[in-house]
């Protein structure tokens, strides 16, 4: 949704994922696709060079972000990224167990402008994670 809205507004967008094919499949030719694997520092330059703003989701495979992710973000900032927007969990600021807390703790004292988007829920969860419970209870909130 973020990428589609940026493209619709006429912005140039660089899409990054561990596999370029993933970006191309998701967004077609509308974006500049690059490889970014936060566990491989060699992929950071192509992803962040010339970029001023980023929107990031913590990759699920990065459960302990201090080693792979934080150095990549610091490198991005040195390359000129001046604003980072993160999709965090709602309540992550109070939950010391989730990886999002580590990322936020590293960003808070830094001099990079950052924004935490604390989503409360995603529709996709209703058709995946919570589907069995919804079907099994057959309840409605409709009056």
Wavefront OBJ file of the C-alpha trace (Angstrom):
o trace
v 0.000 0.000 0.000
v 2.813 2.433 0.829
v 4.574 1.809 -2.472
v 1.366 2.148 -4.484
v 0.537 5.469 -2.815
v 4.039 6.830 -3.383
v 3.937 5.842 -7.054
v 0.457 7.346 -7.467
v 1.791 10.609 -6.009
v 4.556 10.632 -8.634
v 7.472 9.705 -6.380
v 10.403 7.626 -7.544
v 10.490 4.450 -5.465
v 13.254 1.947 -4.865
v 11.904 -1.372 -3.675
v 14.210 -3.656 -1.734
v 13.940 -7.276 -0.686
v 16.233 -10.242 -0.207
v 15.415 -11.273 -3.774
v 14.919 -8.772 -6.592
v 12.274 -11.084 -8.074
v 10.143 -10.509 -4.987
v 10.088 -6.758 -5.638
v 9.372 -7.183 -9.351
v 6.568 -9.665 -8.655
v 4.984 -7.347 -6.087
v 5.294 -4.034 -7.936
v 6.125 -4.731 -11.565
v 8.211 -2.183 -13.384
v 7.004 0.790 -11.375
v 9.855 0.633 -8.892
v 13.639 0.429 -9.026
v 14.158 -3.111 -7.637
v 17.274 -3.858 -5.592
v 18.461 -6.631 -3.339
v 18.673 -5.857 0.371
v 19.543 -8.533 2.876
v 20.109 -6.910 6.246
v 22.234 -9.876 7.268
v 24.580 -9.189 4.316
v 26.213 -5.730 4.588
v 27.363 -5.970 0.962
v 23.790 -5.368 -0.206
v 23.276 -2.123 1.733
v 25.079 0.260 -0.590
v 22.890 -0.444 -3.632
v 19.756 -0.249 -1.506
v 20.482 2.987 0.359
v 22.805 5.027 -1.875
v 21.042 8.214 -3.001
v 18.001 7.519 -0.811
v 16.817 10.139 1.678
v 13.748 8.445 3.144
v 12.965 4.797 3.853
v 9.962 2.808 4.988
v 11.040 -0.384 6.722
v 9.450 -3.515 8.035
v 11.551 -5.733 10.239
v 12.199 -8.893 8.269
v 10.708 -11.873 10.129
v 14.007 -13.767 9.937
v 15.740 -10.988 11.902
v 14.620 -11.891 15.412
v 17.627 -10.277 17.074
v 18.130 -7.039 15.136
v 21.063 -5.595 17.083
v 23.719 -7.456 15.071
v 22.403 -7.425 11.493
v 19.869 -4.626 11.339
v 21.235 -1.785 13.460
v 24.610 -1.603 11.625
v 22.722 -1.553 8.308
v 20.566 1.341 9.508
v 23.606 3.241 10.762
v 25.266 2.699 7.377
v 22.123 3.933 5.603
v 22.233 7.089 7.694
v 25.905 7.651 6.789
v 24.957 7.264 3.115
v 22.426 10.083 3.444
v 19.161 8.522 4.606
v 17.725 11.288 6.745
v 14.310 9.868 7.633
v 13.303 6.321 8.566
v 9.716 5.207 8.999
v 9.228 1.851 10.702
v 6.221 -0.384 10.932
v 6.282 -1.431 14.576
v 3.909 -3.406 16.743
v 1.378 -1.582 18.823
v 2.731 -1.488 22.365
v 6.276 -2.409 21.307
v 7.623 0.517 23.304
v 6.462 -1.263 26.472
v 7.347 -4.829 25.498
v 11.037 -5.567 26.026
v 10.797 -8.992 24.366
v 9.865 -8.036 20.793
v 12.668 -7.117 18.337
v 10.977 -3.808 17.554
v 11.922 -2.572 21.027
v 15.623 -3.087 20.284
v 15.359 -1.143 17.037
v 13.518 1.710 18.717
v 16.010 1.811 21.596
v 18.848 2.240 19.094
v 17.018 4.902 17.100
v 15.813 6.982 20.040
v 19.236 8.519 20.929
v 20.416 8.750 17.295
v 20.332 11.906 15.220
v 18.261 10.342 12.414
v 14.660 11.469 12.031
v 12.464 8.429 12.561
v 8.815 7.636 12.882
v 7.224 4.602 14.507
v 3.988 3.518 12.872
v 2.299 1.393 15.504
v -0.297 -0.616 13.653
v -2.987 -2.159 15.798
v -4.212 -4.834 13.408
v -4.114 -5.971 9.803
v -7.002 -7.350 7.814
v -4.796 -10.186 6.553
v -4.715 -11.602 10.087
v -8.457 -12.239 9.865
v -7.989 -14.583 6.925
v -4.802 -16.258 8.191
v -3.745 -16.181 11.842
v -7.237 -15.759 13.346
v -9.306 -17.562 10.701
v -9.798 -20.786 12.676
v -10.946 -18.923 15.776
v -13.346 -16.746 13.829
v -14.903 -19.708 12.007
v -15.004 -21.884 15.105
v -16.836 -19.362 17.254
v -19.207 -18.154 14.513
v -19.798 -14.881 16.370
v -20.695 -11.525 14.957
v -20.400 -8.057 16.420
v -23.277 -6.819 14.257
v -26.322 -5.529 16.201
l 1 2 3 4 5 6 7 8 9 10 11 12 13 14 15 16 17 18 19 20 21 22 23 24 25 26 27 28 29 30 31 32 33 34 35 36 37 38 39 40 41 42 43 44 45 46 47 48 49 50 51 52 53 54 55 56 57 58 59 60 61 62 63 64 65 66 67 68 69 70 71 72 73 74 75 76 77 78 79 80 81 82 83 84 85 86 87 88 89 90 91 92 93 94 95 96 97 98 99 100 101 102 103 104 105 106 107 108 109 110 111 112 113 114 115 116 117 118 119 120 121 122 123 124 125 126 127 128 129 130 131 132 133 134 135 136 137 138 139 140 141 142 143
